[in-house]
Amino acid sequence: MSFTRRSFIISAGAGASLLVLTACTDTPPSPTPAPTPTPTSSVPTPTSLQRSNWSNDPLAMGAVSFLPPGATPLHRENLAQNVIDRVFFAGEATADEPSTVRGARSSGARAAGEVFALVGEGERIAVIGAGAAGAECARRLSAFGIDVVVLEARDRTGGRIHSTKAEEGQFSELGAWRLGLDSDAEIIAALERLDVARSATTGPDLMRDPDSGAEVLTPAGITPTNTAGARAVSTAVEWAVMQVADSTLADALDTSGARSTAAAANQGDLVGEALLEQYLRGLAVETGAEASALSAWFTPPQVPEERALVTGAFVTLVDDDLEGIETFLSTAVLGISYDDDRVSLRLGTGESLSVDRVVVTVPLGVLKASAITFSPLLPFGHRAAINAISVGAIELVKVTFDEPFWTTDATTWGLVGTDELITSWVNLLPVTGEAALVGVVGGDAAIALAGLTENELAELVSSSLEPFADNA
C-alpha cells in the first residue's frame, strides 16, 4: 500500500505542490491500558482495559447517524447527491443501510460509479477519508484506471474501524466489529480471503437482574431473546406509521399503550418493564440514540440474525482496498472550493491541491461541525440534510483478565432492571478462548461513559461485572 505520513511531494499531474502537513485537529484519543480498580470480593483486577472515544473524537464527532423525528430517508438521498458533477458524497450517513460497514462500502461503490460515468481522460480524483466508504470508492476508481489520491486526516486508515494490537498479539476492535452472518456475507468472505479471524456468536444469551438474581438463559439461534421488548417496540412502530405526524419512539411507546402492555409481559422471573428498558438500551447500541430521540416512523427494524465477531484486524479489509493507491495520512482537508471546471482543496497549512472531482466520505458529525467549509455553500438540500440527520453515540470497553472469573458460556450478557451505564457485555471466552469481555453502550449512556476518567471507568466496569461473578 502507498502510505505517506505528514508530507506530500509535488504533484505534476495536479499542478499543485503540497508541502509538509500535519492534521490541524486534535489528536484523537487512542486506547491505553487503564488504571486497574481495587479488586472487589467478586471481580478480580483486570490485566488491561481499553476504551473507544468516538464521542470526543474530533475526526468522528460521534459513532453513527440516525433519523430523529422530522428527518426521513429522503434526507440521506439528498446528502448523497453530487454537486455540479464535481463534489460527490459517500459514507454511512448517505447509505441505504446506515450505521453499517456494508452500508458505508456500498455508498463508496455508488459514488465511484457516479464519478466513472462523468470522468474524462487524464482527470485526477481526490477521495477524502480512508475509512470503509473512502477505501471502497478509491479501490473501484483505481480499478477503472482513474488517477485517484486518498487524503486522510488521521495517522491511520480505517476511520471508524479501529483495530489495535496488544503486546501478546491479540487484536482489539474499538469500532465496528459485529457483522451479520447473512447480511454481511460478502464482507465475511473478504475477511476469509484475507485470513482475518472472525467467529460466529454461537453461545446462548443471558439476561440477569442483579438485584433479585433472576435470569433468563436463551439458547443460541433463538431471536429475539428479549421478546417483551421486541414486541413492545414493534407495536409502537406499527402504531406510529398510521399517525399523521412522526413522533419519538418513546412517545409512541407511551401513546400506543405498548409500554404499559410490556409491563405485564414478563419472561420467567424478569419483569416486563425492565425488559423493555434493556431492549431500548440494546437498540441504542445499534443506533446510537435513545428512544426519546429516535424517529418512531423510521426506527430501524431489528432483523433476527446470527452474528459474527471480527477478532482479527478488521482494518485489513480497508488496507486491502487501498493497496497500491496513493494514500496520504495525517492530511486534513479544511476547505473545498468548486466550480464548473475544477475543485480546490484547502489543507491544514493553507496549501491547496487542485483536482478535477472530489468524493467526500467524512463522518456526518464532521460535516455538522463545519470542520470542512464549502465555497460556494452546498445546495440547500445538502445543508438541510446535514442539519436534519442526527449523530448517535456508541462506545466500547474491552477488559481482559488473567483468567475468567465466570463460568457461564453465554456469549452475550445483559443486565436488566439496573441503572448501570454498561448493561450489555460480549463474552469472548467461548469465541476466541481469550478471558476478555467487551461492554457496548449507546445513546446517553455512551456519552456519559465517554466523560469518565480512567479510574472512574475501571470502577464502573467492576461494578457492572459483579453480578456475573461466580461468587456474586
N, C-alpha and C positions, 0 to 999 in steps of 0.2 A: 504494500500500500504506500502511496506517496504522501506521507505526512510531513508537514513543515511546521515547526513551532516558532512563533513570535516574529518571524521575518518573512518578507516576500522578496523575490528577485524581480527586477524589471521585466515586465511582460510586453514583449514586442507585439504580440498578437492583439493585445488590448490597447496598446499605445499609451499605457499609463504606468507610472512607477509606484510601487507600494513598498514603503520603507519599513523599518523595524516597528512592530506594532504589538502592544500588549493590551489585552482586553481592558476596557475602561471601567467595567463594572467590578463590584467587589468580588473577591474570590469566593466561589460557592463553597459552603461547608463540606468537608469530607469526613467519612466515618472514622472514628478513632475509638480505641478501647476506652470505655467509660470507667470512672472510679467504681470500685465494687462496694456494694452495700454491706453493712454489718449483717451477718447471717442471722436469719430467724431460726426458730426451732424446726421449721419445716423445709425451707428453701435454702440450699447451700449457696455459698458465694460463687457467682459465675466467673468463668475464666476470661470472658470478653463480652462486651456489649456494643453493638453497632446500631446506628440510627440513620434514617434518612432525614432530610430537612427541606423538602420541596416548598413548604410554606414560606420559608425565609430565603430561598434561593433566588437571587436577583435575575438569574437566567432562565427561571421557570415561572416564578410568581404563582405557584400552585401546581397541583398534580394533573388534573384532568378538567375538561369542560363539561358543563351540564346546562340544561334548559330550565330557567325559573319561569313562573307564570308570566305570560306576555311574550315569551320567546318561543319560536317554533323551528322545526327543521328547515323552513324556508330561509331563516337567518343563516344557517350553515351553508345552504346553497348560494346565498348572496355573497358570503365571505369567500367562497370557492371560485367566484367569477374572476376572470382576468381583467386587467385594466389596460385598455387600448392596445391589447396584444403585446404588452411589454412587461407588466408586472403580474405574476401568477402566484397563487396561494395554495399551499398544501399543509398537512398536519391534521392531528386527530380532531381538532375543532371544526374542520371542514368535511369530515368523513361521514359516510352513511352509517358507519358503526363507530361512533366516537368512543373515546376512553379505552381504546384497544390498540394493540400493536398492529393487528391486521388492518384496522381502520386507517391508521397512520400510513402504513405501507401502501394501501390501495389508493389513498389520496395522492401519494407521491407518484404512483403509476399513472393516475389520471392527469396530473399536471404535466408529466413527461410527454404524454400523448398529445396534450394540447399544444405544448411547445413544438413538438415534432411536426405538427400539421402546419405550422407557420414559419418555421426556421428557414433561413436562406443559406446559401453556400458561404462558408467562411465565418459564420456567426459564432460568437462566444457567449455562453450562458453561465450565469452565476447561480448557485444554489446556496441559500443562507440557512445553515443548520445542518449538522451531521448526525441527526437522530434517525429514527426509523423512516420517517417520511422523506427527509432530505437524501438519505443514502439510497433509498429505492428509486427516487427520482433521478439522482445522478447516475446510478447504475444503468437505468434504461436509456437516458440521454447518451451516455457513453457508448452503449451497445448500438445505438442508432448512428454512431460515427460523428456525434456532435462534440465540439470542443467545450468542455464543462469544467468549472472550478467550484469547489465547495469551500465555503467560509464558515468557520465555527468559532463562536466566542469562548467556549470552554477550552481547557487544555487537554481535553479527552473527547473521544467520539461517544455516541450513544444517546445523548440527550437525556430523556427521562428513563432510558435503560441504563442502569448504573451497576456495573459488575465490579466488585472488589475482591482481592485475593489475600487471604491470610498467610502468615508465615508458613504454616503447615501445608499450604497448597489448596486448602478448601476455599471455594468461591462463595461469596455472599451477593445476593441481588437486593439492592436497596431501591429499586424502581420497579418497572414492570417485570413480572416473573411468573404469573399464573396464566395458563393457557387452557382453552377448551379442547378436549381430545378430538372432537369432530369439527368445531368451527375454526380451529386453528391448525387443521391437519397439514396445510401447506407449510406453515412455519415449522411445525414439528418435524416434517420431512426434511426441511432445510437444515434444522439443527442436527438431525441424524446424519445427514451428509457431511456436516462439519464436525461431527464427533463431539457435540456439546451435550453434556449429561442432562437428562430430564427424566422425570419419573411420574407415573400416574399416582394420584392420591387414592389408593385402593382400600385404605383402612376405614373403620366406622367413624361416625361423627358423635361427639359427646357434648351435651348441654348440661350444665350443673348450676344449681342455686347454692351459692356459698354460705348463705345463712341457714337454710334448712338441710342442706346436704342432699336434697332431692336431685335426681338426674335422669336423663333420657339418653340411651345409647342407641343410635340408629345404624343398622348395618350398612356397609358400603353399597352404593348403587341405588339407594332409595332417596329420591329427591322430590320435593324439598324436605329437608329434615325438620324444619320448623313449620309445620303445616298450619298452625294457628296464625302465625304472622303472614305467611304467604297468602292464605285465604282472605285475610282482612285487607291486605294491600290490593289484591286482585279485585275484591268487591268495591273498594273505594275508587279505583281507577275506572271500572266499568260504570259506576255511578257518575263520575266526573265527566266522562266523554259525552254523556247525554245532557249535560248542562249547557246553558247559553254562554257562560263565561268560564275561563280557566280559574283554577284556584291552586293553592299549595296542596301537596299530598296530605299534610297534617289536617288541613281544613276539610278535605274530602273524607278522611277517616272519621272525623267527628260528625260532619253533617250527614253523611250517608248512613251512619249508625254502625259502620264496620268496626269502629274501635270498641263500642260497648258490646257488640257481639263477640269480639275476640276475647273480651274479659272473661267470658264464660267458657271459652274453648280451651280448656286445659289439656295438656299432654302428660299423661301419667300424673306425677305429683307437681309438675311445673305449672305455674299459674299463667293463664292466657294473656293477661295484660302485660306481664313481664316478658312473655314470649314475643309479643308484638314489638315491644321496645327493642328487644335483642335483634329481631328481624330488621327493624329500621336501622339499627347500628350496622348490620351487615350490608344493607342497601347503601348506606353512607360510605362503606368501604369500596363499593363498586363505582359510585357516582361522585364521591367527594362532598355530598350535600346532605343536609338534614332534611327531614320530611317537611319542615316548616319553610324550606327554601325551594324545594323541588316542585316543578310543574306536575300537577296531577294528570293533566292530559298526556304529557309526554314522559311520564315515569317509565324508564326502560324496563321491559319485561325481564324477569329472572328466568331464563330458559334452563330447565333441568339438564345438566350435562356433567359428565365426569371431567375432572380437572387433571392437568399435568403441571408439575412444578419444574421450572428450569433451575437446575442445580449446578450447571457448569458455568460458563461465561456467556451470558445472553448477548453481550456486546459483540461476540464473534460474528453474529449474523450481520450486524451493521458493518463491521470491518471487512467482511467478505464482499459486501455490496460495493464498498469503496476501494477495493483492490485495484491499483493502477490508476486511480483518479487523483488529480491534484487536490489535496485536502489540506487547508491551512488552519491550524489550530490557534487558539488564543488570539483570534482575529474578530473583533467586534465590528458589526456594521451599525452605524448610528443614524444614517440618513439615506433615503432613496429618492433621487430626483429622476423624473422620467418625462419624455415627450414622445412624439410620433416616431422618432428616429433612434434614440439611444436611451440607456439607463446609466446613471452615475451613482455610485455607491460611496458614501462618505464614511470613512473609517475613524477609529478612535484617535488617531494622531492628527486628523484633519486632512490626511491624504485621501485621494479618491481613486476609484477604479471604474473605468468605463467598459460596459458590456452591452450586448445587444438586447438581452432579456434577462430577467431575474425571477427566480422561484423562491418565495418566502415561506419557510416552514417553521418559523419560531413559534413557541407556545403562545396560546391566546393571552395568557397573563402578561407577556412581554408587550403584545400589541395594546392591551388595555392600559398599560402603564405608559404608553407612548415612548417606550425606550428606543424605538425607531421612528423617526419623523419622515413623512412623505411630502414631497413637493412636486406637483401641487397636491393638495389634500386628496385622500382617497375619495371616491364617489360616495354619495350619501348612503347608498345601500350597504357598502362595506363598513362605514362608520357606525351605522345603525346596528349592524350585526355584531360588531365588536362590543358595542355598548349593551346589547340585549343578552348575549350569551354570558353565562357566569363561569367562574373558575372555582373548582372544588379542591378541598384539601384531603390528601391521603398520606399517611406516614407509616413507615415500617420500623420495627425494632427487632434485631436479631440478638438473642442471648445464648451463649454457649457454656456448657458445663463440662467438668472433667468426666462426670458420669451422670446418667439420668437419675433424678430423684422421684420419678414417676414410674408406674408400671402399666398404665393403660396404653393400648396400641391404637387408640383413636387418633386419626390423622388431624382432625380439626377439633378444637375445643372452644366452647362458648360459655361465658358466664351470663347467667340470667338473674334479673332482679337485683342488680348492683349498680352503684354509681362509679365504679372503677373506670378510668379512662380507657384502659385496654381490656376489652371483653372477648376478643377473638384471637385465638392462637393456632398456629400450624405446627404440628409435631413432626420434626424432620427425622426422628429416630427410625420409624418404620420405612421412611422414604430413602434416606441416604446412609443410615447407620450412625449418623452424627448426633451426639447428645446436644441438640440445639432446638430452640423454639423461636418462631417468628410471630411477633404480635403485629396485627394490622388494625389501624384505626382510620376513621374517615370523618368528615364534617367538623363540627365544633370540637370534638374530642381530639382530632388531629391537630387543629390549630392550638389547642391548649397544650398538647404534648410537645409541639414544636417550641413552645415557650419555656419548657422546663430546663433547668440546669442538668448537668450530667449526674450529679448526686441525687437530685430530685427524681430523675428518670430511673436511676438504679433502685431507689426505694419503691417507686411505683411498680416496677417490674416484679420485685419481690412480693409485694402485697397482692398483685394480680395473680401471681402463680401459686400462691399459698394454698388455695382451695384444691389444687391438683396434686399436691404433695402426698406421698403415701401415708404419712403420719399426721396429715391435716385433720 
